[in-house]
Each structure stands twice: as structure tokens, then as C-alpha cells.
């Protein structure tokens, strides 16, 4: 009824943890839940599907593209974010790149240096308008 919103269901546990003292150079492909407390210089991409989740802690840093269905950011990202379902920008989030999202939650203190583009907007840009042929 009133006041009840349908919550996006995130992957409910972490399958992989990248610790604070870890630095990775290269792309990461994963499924399930990934928490990043360290530094990644490369792209972070989840397998196709809606249940995969990336959590970037306040100590976490990604220099590259993020392409994951559900993303929670509290650290720094230098590159575009493609969160097809859900994006949460927590108070320490600093994004330097364009953000593509399905639904979004932004906490006070988060910053985005780039465009924020809703996924439905992208879908509608791809629509083709048919013009009826002129009758002679």
C-alpha cells in the first residue's frame, strides 16, 4: 500500500573479496557478489544476468569501466559505470565518468563528474520512427 516500494533484489552474499592491500592490473570478469577494498586498474565486468553485484568500499578504487547489473559505490571510480538494474552512490562515492543506470539512489556527499543517463532514455533513443509513404 502506501510507503512500500519494491526493493531491487541484490546478490545477498560476497563470493569474492579484493582486500585493501591488493592492487590488480587487468580486467576482472565475475559472477555473484564482488567486494573491492583494494585498487583495480582495468575493467570490472559481470557475467550476463540481473543478480550480480559489485560493492566498492570507501577504500576501493577502480580505474576503468564498470559493467555490472547492481552496483554499490562508496569509493572512487575513474571511468564509465553501466549499472543496468540498480546503482547506489554512498556518501564517499566519487565518480569521474558517465553513469548509466536503471534505478539510482544517491546519498548526500556523493559526487559525479560526468553525465547521468537513465537506461530507459537509452532504449527510447534507439526507437525508429516510421514515416508513412506519401500517396500519389
C-alpha positions as CSV (number, residue, x, y, z in Angstrom):
1,X,0.0,0.0,0.0
2,X,1.3,3.5,0.9
3,X,5.0,3.9,1.5
4,X,6.1,0.5,0.4
5,X,8.4,0.4,-2.5
6,X,9.6,-2.7,-4.4
7,X,13.3,-3.1,-3.5
8,X,15.7,-4.3,-6.1
9,X,17.0,-7.7,-5.0
10,X,20.8,-7.7,-4.8
11,X,23.0,-10.7,-4.7
12,X,22.9,-11.4,-0.9
13,X,26.5,-12.6,-0.3
14,X,30.0,-11.9,-1.3
15,X,31.7,-14.6,-3.4
16,X,35.0,-12.7,-3.9
17,X,36.8,-10.1,-1.9
18,X,39.7,-7.9,-3.1
19,X,41.4,-6.7,0.1
20,X,42.8,-3.3,0.9
21,X,46.4,-4.2,0.2
22,X,45.6,-5.7,-3.2
23,X,46.4,-4.0,-6.5
24,X,45.2,-5.6,-9.7
25,X,46.2,-4.5,-13.2
26,X,43.9,-6.0,-15.9
27,X,40.2,-6.7,-16.4
28,X,38.1,-8.7,-13.9
29,X,35.2,-10.8,-15.0
30,X,33.0,-12.3,-12.3
31,X,29.6,-13.7,-11.3
32,X,27.8,-13.4,-8.0
33,X,29.0,-10.9,-5.5
34,X,32.3,-9.0,-5.6
35,X,33.5,-6.6,-2.9
36,X,36.5,-4.4,-3.7
37,X,38.5,-2.8,-0.9
38,X,41.7,-2.5,-3.0
39,X,42.8,-0.9,-6.3
40,X,41.9,-2.1,-9.8
41,X,43.4,-0.7,-13.0
42,X,41.2,-2.3,-15.5
43,X,37.5,-3.0,-16.3
44,X,35.2,-4.8,-13.9
45,X,32.6,-6.8,-15.8
46,X,30.0,-9.2,-14.6
47,X,28.6,-12.2,-16.5
48,X,25.2,-11.5,-18.1
49,X,22.3,-11.6,-15.6
50,X,20.5,-9.5,-13.2
51,X,21.7,-10.9,-9.9
52,X,25.4,-9.9,-10.0
53,X,26.5,-7.2,-7.6
54,X,29.7,-5.1,-7.2
55,X,30.4,-3.4,-3.9
56,X,33.2,-0.8,-3.9
57,X,34.1,0.2,-0.3
58,X,35.3,3.7,0.7
59,X,38.9,2.4,0.4
60,X,38.2,0.9,-3.0
61,X,39.4,2.4,-6.3
62,X,38.6,1.4,-9.9
63,X,40.3,3.0,-13.0
64,X,38.3,1.5,-15.8
65,X,34.8,0.7,-17.0
66,X,32.3,-1.0,-14.6
67,X,29.6,-3.1,-16.2
68,X,27.5,-4.9,-13.6
69,X,23.7,-5.2,-13.1
70,X,23.8,-3.9,-9.4
71,X,26.5,-1.6,-8.2
72,X,27.1,0.0,-4.7
73,X,29.9,2.6,-4.7
74,X,31.5,4.3,-1.7
75,X,34.9,4.7,-3.2
76,X,36.4,6.3,-6.3
77,X,35.8,5.3,-9.9
78,X,37.6,6.8,-12.9
79,X,35.6,5.6,-15.9
80,X,32.0,4.9,-17.0
81,X,29.6,2.9,-14.9
82,X,26.9,0.7,-16.6
83,X,24.5,-0.5,-13.8
84,X,21.6,-1.9,-15.8
85,X,19.4,-2.5,-12.8
86,X,20.5,-0.6,-9.6
87,X,23.1,1.9,-8.7
88,X,23.7,3.2,-5.1
89,X,26.2,6.1,-4.6
90,X,27.0,6.3,-1.0
91,X,28.3,9.4,0.8
92,X,32.0,8.9,-0.1
93,X,31.4,8.0,-3.7
94,X,33.5,9.9,-6.2
95,X,32.7,9.2,-9.9
96,X,34.8,10.6,-12.7
97,X,32.9,9.3,-15.8
98,X,29.5,8.9,-17.3
99,X,26.9,6.9,-15.3
100,X,24.3,4.6,-17.0
101,X,21.7,3.2,-14.6
102,X,18.3,1.5,-14.4
103,X,17.4,2.9,-10.9
104,X,19.6,5.0,-8.7
105,X,19.9,6.0,-5.1
106,X,22.3,8.9,-4.2
107,X,23.4,9.7,-0.7
108,X,24.4,13.2,0.5
109,X,28.1,13.7,-0.2
110,X,28.4,11.6,-3.3
111,X,29.8,13.3,-6.4
112,X,29.6,12.6,-10.1
113,X,31.8,14.3,-12.7
114,X,30.1,13.2,-15.8
115,X,26.7,12.6,-17.4
116,X,24.0,10.6,-15.6
117,X,21.8,8.7,-18.2
118,X,18.8,6.6,-17.3
119,X,18.7,3.3,-19.2
120,X,15.1,3.8,-20.4
121,X,16.4,7.0,-22.1
122,X,19.0,4.9,-24.0
123,X,16.2,2.5,-25.1
124,X,14.0,5.3,-26.4
125,X,16.9,6.9,-28.3
126,X,17.1,3.7,-30.3
127,X,13.5,3.7,-31.5
128,X,12.9,4.3,-35.1
129,X,10.1,6.5,-36.3
130,X,8.3,5.2,-39.4
131,X,7.0,7.8,-41.8
132,X,4.1,6.7,-43.9
133,X,4.7,6.8,-47.7
134,X,3.1,9.8,-49.4
135,X,0.2,8.8,-51.6
136,X,0.3,9.9,-55.2
